Amino acid sequence: MMLTIVWGLGWVVTSIERTAYPRFKRLITAHELHLFFSPTREELAWASDATDGDEYLLALLLMLKSYQRMGCFPKVEDVPDMVVDFVRRHVELPEGTLPVYQAEKSAKNHRGLVRKRVGVLYDQAEGRRIVEQSIRKEAAAKNRPADLINIALEKVVESGLELPAFSTFDAMASKIRREVNSAICDGVHDRISPAERAGLARLLEERDGDGTTLFNRLKRPAQGPSWSHFKNLTKRLEWVDGLGDTDVWMDGVAAGKVTDFAGEADAADVAELRDYRPVKRLALVACLVHKARMRVRDDLATMFCKRWRRRSRRRSRSWRRSGWPSGRSSRP
């Protein structure tokens, strides 16, 4: 996902292209122009009665058709030239006519006319309340800002309200996500005993025989299904289990959140993790330990199955060479 950190402001900006927030397409086909941006005779008559001058007529029609298509009011300068040209020619306005507002009061009046015509409510406070409530509920299980924004969009549309600006969705998603994640990290931290916290902290300090930190040992993938690797994997299981009961640590935390937090820790190195606040750093490492415990168990099961299949094939070849009938079992 495309994200931009706004330094000094402390939030993550989500690219609008990664969300379902309505916007003009970069390329609009002729069919789409006729389907979505052709004013009817009745709409033209309505707009003509409400305006005085070609510029205002064009501006009001563009505002109406844009809202009907997207459910929000774009800035006049954000309407693509091809849409402006299509609507101007469709209603037979002079070439060169541009949608221009001399004052914000006129634009505000036009927005009110469009709202009344399409039957939409304009209630900023209620819209923000729905956005906040939706995001806060979903942020307990989802971590991607774009997902949170899309869910909030759906709820606002269902309520019949005008969509707030994308910047409102984006800022609220970033703020609430940060608050929810902070509360989750605090909960994980509090469920870890002081002795276990000390053990997790040592992962970032103590080093393995190869000179890397024990933290890197959590990230190592399983090797081939040799007997020595199998024994090493059982030792790793004993080691990671000895770090603590991660099921207790993750109690009440959504699986998706655990996966995302573990992925964040996995992508970071020790130096980067030291820049995190202590509570968050420990919670991310704890999530990585939890996923490591699960992965080691899966790796052991997979390695055991591979070794069994390999041994079965060797036995089968041995039986065929010795003349034993195919499928005949041997004694243990």
C-alpha positions as CSV (number, residue, x, y, z in Angstrom):
1,M,0.0,0.0,0.0
2,M,1.1,3.5,-0.8
3,L,1.7,5.4,2.4
4,T,3.4,8.7,3.0
5,I,4.8,9.7,6.4
6,V,4.1,13.4,7.2
7,W,7.1,14.3,9.3
8,G,6.4,16.6,12.3
9,L,2.7,15.9,12.2
10,G,2.9,12.3,13.2
11,W,0.4,10.6,10.9
12,V,0.4,8.4,7.9
13,V,-1.2,9.7,4.7
14,T,-2.9,7.1,2.6
15,S,-2.9,7.4,-1.2
16,I,-6.5,8.0,-2.3
17,E,-5.9,5.6,-5.2
18,R,-5.7,2.8,-2.7
19,T,-9.2,3.5,-1.4
20,A,-12.8,3.4,-2.7
21,Y,-13.2,7.2,-2.2
22,P,-14.9,8.5,-5.3
23,R,-12.7,10.5,-7.7
24,F,-12.5,11.2,-11.4
25,K,-10.8,8.5,-13.5
26,R,-7.7,9.6,-15.4
27,L,-9.3,8.2,-18.6
28,I,-13.0,8.6,-19.1
29,T,-14.6,6.9,-22.1
30,A,-17.1,8.4,-24.4
31,H,-19.7,5.9,-23.2
32,E,-19.1,7.0,-19.6
33,L,-19.4,10.7,-20.5
34,H,-22.8,10.1,-22.1
35,L,-23.9,7.8,-19.4
36,F,-23.0,9.9,-16.3
37,F,-22.4,13.5,-17.4
38,S,-25.3,14.2,-19.9
39,P,-27.7,16.7,-18.3
40,T,-31.3,16.0,-19.0
41,R,-33.6,18.7,-20.4
42,E,-35.2,19.0,-17.0
43,E,-31.9,19.4,-15.3
44,L,-30.9,22.1,-17.8
45,A,-34.1,24.0,-17.2
46,W,-33.6,23.7,-13.4
47,A,-30.0,25.0,-13.6
48,S,-31.0,27.8,-16.0
49,D,-33.7,29.1,-13.6
50,A,-31.1,29.0,-10.7
51,T,-28.3,30.9,-12.4
52,D,-27.5,34.1,-14.2
53,G,-24.8,33.7,-16.8
54,D,-23.2,30.9,-18.8
55,E,-20.3,30.4,-16.4
56,Y,-22.5,29.8,-13.4
57,L,-24.8,27.6,-15.5
58,L,-21.9,25.4,-16.5
59,A,-20.5,25.4,-13.0
60,L,-23.9,24.3,-11.5
61,L,-24.4,21.5,-14.0
62,L,-20.9,20.2,-13.5
63,M,-21.5,20.3,-9.7
64,L,-24.8,18.4,-10.1
65,K,-23.5,15.7,-12.5
66,S,-20.3,15.3,-10.4
67,Y,-22.3,14.8,-7.2
68,Q,-24.7,12.3,-8.9
69,R,-21.7,10.3,-10.1
70,M,-19.4,10.5,-7.0
71,G,-21.5,11.5,-4.0
72,C,-19.3,14.4,-3.1
73,F,-18.4,17.8,-4.5
74,P,-15.1,18.1,-6.3
75,K,-13.4,21.5,-6.6
76,V,-14.2,23.1,-9.9
77,E,-10.6,23.0,-10.9
78,D,-10.4,19.3,-10.3
79,V,-13.1,18.5,-12.9
80,P,-11.3,17.0,-16.0
81,D,-11.3,19.2,-19.1
82,M,-12.9,16.4,-21.1
83,V,-15.9,16.5,-18.7
84,V,-16.1,20.3,-18.8
85,D,-16.0,20.3,-22.6
86,F,-18.6,17.5,-22.9
87,V,-21.1,19.2,-20.7
88,R,-20.6,22.6,-22.3
89,R,-21.2,21.2,-25.8
90,H,-24.0,19.0,-24.6
91,V,-26.0,22.1,-23.5
92,E,-24.7,24.2,-26.4
93,L,-22.9,26.9,-24.5
94,P,-20.3,29.0,-26.4
95,E,-16.9,27.6,-26.8
96,G,-14.5,29.0,-24.2
97,T,-17.1,29.1,-21.5
98,L,-15.5,28.1,-18.2
99,P,-17.0,27.2,-14.9
100,V,-16.0,30.0,-12.7
101,Y,-17.1,31.2,-9.2
102,Q,-16.3,34.8,-8.4
103,A,-17.0,34.2,-4.7
104,E,-17.2,31.2,-2.4
105,K,-20.7,32.3,-1.5
106,S,-21.9,31.4,-5.0
107,A,-20.3,27.9,-4.8
108,K,-21.8,27.4,-1.4
109,N,-25.3,28.3,-2.7
110,H,-24.9,25.9,-5.6
111,R,-23.9,23.1,-3.3
112,G,-27.1,23.8,-1.3
113,L,-29.2,23.6,-4.5
114,V,-27.7,20.3,-5.5
115,R,-28.2,18.8,-2.1
116,K,-31.8,19.8,-2.2
117,R,-32.3,18.4,-5.6
118,V,-30.7,15.0,-5.0
119,G,-32.1,14.7,-1.4
120,V,-28.9,14.4,0.5
121,L,-28.3,15.6,4.0
122,Y,-25.4,17.8,4.9
123,D,-24.4,17.2,8.5
124,Q,-20.7,17.4,9.1
125,A,-20.9,16.5,12.7
126,E,-22.9,13.3,12.1
127,G,-20.7,12.3,9.2
128,R,-17.6,12.6,11.3
129,R,-19.3,10.7,14.1
130,I,-20.1,7.8,11.8
131,V,-16.6,7.8,10.4
132,E,-15.0,7.7,13.8
133,Q,-17.4,5.0,15.1
134,S,-16.8,2.8,12.1
135,I,-13.0,3.2,12.1
136,R,-12.7,2.7,15.8
137,K,-14.7,-0.6,15.7
138,E,-12.8,-2.0,12.7
139,A,-9.4,-0.9,13.8
140,A,-9.4,-3.5,16.5
141,A,-9.0,-6.2,13.8
142,K,-7.8,-4.4,10.7
143,N,-4.6,-2.5,10.4
144,R,-4.4,-1.1,6.8
145,P,-5.6,2.5,6.7
146,A,-7.2,2.0,3.3
147,D,-9.4,-0.8,4.7
148,L,-10.5,1.4,7.5
149,I,-11.4,4.2,5.2
150,N,-13.3,2.0,2.8
151,I,-15.5,0.6,5.6
152,A,-16.2,4.1,6.9
153,L,-17.1,5.2,3.4
154,E,-19.7,2.5,3.1
155,K,-21.3,3.4,6.4
156,V,-21.6,7.1,5.5
157,V,-23.1,6.2,2.1
158,E,-25.6,3.9,3.8
159,S,-26.6,6.8,6.1
160,G,-27.6,9.0,3.2
161,L,-25.2,11.8,4.2
162,E,-22.8,13.7,2.0
163,L,-19.3,12.3,2.1
164,P,-16.8,14.3,4.1
165,A,-13.6,15.3,2.3
166,F,-11.0,12.5,1.8
167,S,-8.6,14.4,4.1
168,T,-11.1,13.9,6.9
169,F,-11.3,10.1,6.4
170,D,-7.5,9.9,6.1
171,A,-6.7,12.0,9.2
172,M,-9.3,10.1,11.4
173,A,-8.1,6.7,10.2
174,S,-4.5,7.5,11.0
175,K,-5.3,9.0,14.4
176,I,-7.7,6.3,15.5
177,R,-5.5,3.5,14.2
178,R,-2.6,4.9,16.2
179,E,-4.8,5.1,19.4
180,V,-6.1,1.6,19.0
181,N,-2.7,0.1,18.2
182,S,-1.2,1.9,21.2
183,A,-3.9,0.4,23.5
184,I,-3.3,-3.1,22.0
185,C,0.4,-2.8,22.6
186,D,-0.2,-1.6,26.2
187,G,-2.4,-4.7,26.8
188,V,0.2,-7.1,25.4
189,H,2.9,-5.5,27.5
190,D,0.8,-5.8,30.7
191,R,0.1,-9.5,30.1
192,I,3.8,-10.3,29.9
193,S,5.5,-10.9,33.3
194,P,8.5,-8.8,34.3
195,A,10.8,-11.8,33.9
196,E,9.4,-12.5,30.4
197,R,9.9,-8.9,29.5
198,A,13.5,-9.1,30.5
199,G,13.9,-12.2,28.4
200,L,12.4,-10.5,25.3
201,A,14.7,-7.5,25.9
202,R,17.7,-9.8,25.9
203,L,16.8,-11.0,22.4
204,L,17.9,-7.6,21.1
205,E,21.1,-7.6,23.1
206,E,22.5,-11.1,23.3
207,R,24.2,-12.7,20.3
208,D,24.3,-16.1,18.8
209,G,27.4,-18.1,17.9
210,D,27.5,-16.4,14.5
211,G,27.6,-13.0,16.0
212,T,24.0,-12.0,15.2
213,T,21.4,-11.2,17.9
214,L,19.0,-13.8,19.2
215,F,16.3,-11.6,17.6
216,N,17.5,-12.7,14.2
217,R,17.1,-16.3,15.3
218,L,13.4,-15.8,15.4
219,K,13.4,-14.9,11.7
220,R,15.4,-17.9,10.4
221,P,13.5,-20.2,8.1
222,A,13.5,-24.0,8.4
223,Q,16.3,-25.9,6.6
224,G,16.1,-29.1,4.6
225,P,14.5,-32.3,6.2
226,S,17.8,-33.9,7.4
227,W,18.0,-35.5,10.8
228,S,20.4,-32.9,12.1
229,H,18.1,-30.1,11.0
230,F,15.2,-31.9,12.6
231,K,17.0,-32.0,15.9
232,N,18.0,-28.4,15.6
233,L,14.4,-27.5,15.0
234,T,13.2,-29.3,18.1
235,K,15.8,-27.4,20.1
236,R,14.6,-24.1,18.6
237,L,11.1,-25.1,19.7
238,E,12.2,-25.6,23.2
239,W,14.0,-22.3,23.2
240,V,11.1,-20.2,21.8
241,D,8.6,-22.0,24.1
242,G,10.9,-21.0,27.0
243,L,10.4,-17.3,26.2
244,G,6.9,-17.5,27.6
245,D,3.3,-18.5,27.0
246,T,2.5,-16.3,24.0
247,D,-1.1,-17.4,23.9
248,V,-1.6,-15.5,27.2
249,W,0.2,-12.5,25.8
250,M,-2.0,-12.4,22.7
251,D,-5.3,-13.0,24.5
252,G,-8.0,-10.9,22.9
253,V,-5.8,-9.6,20.1
254,A,-7.2,-10.2,16.6
255,A,-5.1,-12.6,14.5
256,G,-4.7,-10.0,11.8
257,K,-3.2,-7.5,14.2
258,V,-0.8,-10.1,15.5
259,T,0.3,-10.9,12.0
260,D,0.7,-7.3,11.1
261,F,2.7,-6.4,14.2
262,A,4.9,-9.5,13.7
263,G,5.5,-8.5,10.1
264,E,6.5,-5.0,11.2
265,A,9.0,-6.5,13.7
266,D,10.3,-9.0,11.1
267,A,10.9,-6.2,8.6
268,A,12.9,-4.1,11.1
269,D,16.4,-4.6,12.4
270,V,17.5,-4.2,16.0
271,A,18.7,-0.6,15.4
272,E,15.3,0.4,14.0
273,L,13.4,-1.3,16.9
274,R,15.4,0.7,19.4
275,D,13.8,3.9,18.0
276,Y,10.3,2.6,19.0
277,R,8.9,3.5,22.4
278,P,9.7,0.6,24.8
279,V,6.1,-0.6,25.2
280,K,5.5,-0.8,21.4
281,R,8.9,-2.4,20.8
282,L,8.3,-5.2,23.4
283,A,4.8,-5.8,22.0
284,L,6.1,-6.1,18.4
285,V,8.8,-8.5,19.5
286,A,6.2,-10.5,21.5
287,C,4.0,-10.9,18.4
288,L,7.1,-12.1,16.4
289,V,7.8,-14.6,19.1
290,H,4.2,-15.8,19.0
291,K,4.3,-16.3,15.2
292,A,7.7,-18.0,15.5
293,R,6.3,-20.5,17.9
294,M,3.5,-21.3,15.4
295,R,5.9,-21.5,12.5
296,V,8.4,-23.8,14.3
297,R,5.5,-26.2,15.0
298,D,4.4,-26.1,11.4
299,D,8.0,-26.6,10.2
300,L,8.4,-29.6,12.5
301,A,5.3,-31.2,11.2
302,T,6.3,-30.5,7.6
303,M,9.8,-31.8,8.1
304,F,8.5,-35.0,9.9
305,C,6.2,-35.7,6.9
306,K,9.0,-35.2,4.4
307,R,11.3,-37.5,6.3
308,W,8.6,-40.1,6.6
309,R,7.9,-40.0,2.9
310,R,11.6,-40.1,2.1
311,R,12.0,-43.2,4.4
312,S,9.0,-44.8,2.8
313,R,10.4,-44.4,-0.7
314,R,13.7,-45.9,0.4
315,R,11.9,-48.9,1.9
316,S,9.8,-49.4,-1.2
317,R,12.9,-49.4,-3.4
318,S,14.6,-51.8,-1.0
319,W,11.6,-54.2,-1.1
320,R,11.5,-54.1,-4.9
321,R,15.2,-54.9,-5.1
322,S,14.8,-57.8,-2.7
323,G,11.8,-59.2,-4.6
324,W,9.1,-58.5,-2.0
325,P,5.6,-58.0,-3.4
326,S,4.6,-54.4,-3.9
327,G,2.5,-53.1,-1.0
328,R,3.6,-55.8,1.5
329,S,4.3,-54.3,5.0
330,S,7.4,-55.0,6.9
331,R,7.6,-55.6,10.6
332,P,8.7,-52.6,12.7
